[in-house]
Amino acid sequence: MYDGAVQDLIDELGRLPGVGPKSAQRIAFHLLAADADDVARLADAITTVKARVRFCSVCGNVAEDELCRICADPRRGDDTICVVEEPKDVVAIERTREFRGRYHVLGGAIDPMNGVGPDDLRIRDLLARLGDGKVEEVIIATDPNIEGEATAAYLTRMLAPMGITVSRLASGLPVGGDLEYADEVTLGRAFEGRRKVS
């Protein structure tokens, strides 16, 4: 549609997750109109993050050193591991300030339709971490979708013989939501996870 470098930029931006053709075009023209220093800072930030950031050797979270800040923190409990799909899930849980244990990032979820099986995830690494007997509970915090549920079921089967408590994050209705808009699975989970208030 456009010539040369502009179309190349739009094509590359369009490859980013969640960026469609129209958004890619808007971003490209924003960058064209932006101050050269602002664009240079963005390009530098992208280059720097690609060069410096890696995955934690223990949990798989993003890190600039061998260990992420959570694995390096001696104040975190070693008896509980929260299993998540992606590093962004660690950030979401950390924002709650409710969990003080360690994490394990799988690097995705079981998704046979897209060719992702258990061997493609960091499940063997999780089992190795559990071998020393320090961990008493594994909290499975995969997404509440088909792939996340399949992953949770698989992990539960793998961990059950180890004598470790395996729990799953509760799911249900969001605060501020309306019952009429809740799907059947969400509403069903809300009933399963109900708790006594008096």
Secondary structure as UniProt FT lines:
FT   HELIX           4..14
FT   TURN            17..18
FT   HELIX           21..33
FT   HELIX           36..52
FT   STRAND          54..55
FT   TURN            57..59
FT   STRAND          62..63
FT   TURN            69..72
FT   TURN            74..75
FT   STRAND          80..84
FT   HELIX           87..96
FT   STRAND          102..105
FT   HELIX           112..114
FT   HELIX           118..120
FT   TURN            121..122
FT   HELIX           123..130
FT   TURN            131..132
FT   STRAND          137..140
FT   HELIX           146..159
FT   HELIX           160..162
FT   STRAND          165..168
FT   TURN            175..176
FT   HELIX           179..181
FT   HELIX           184..192
//
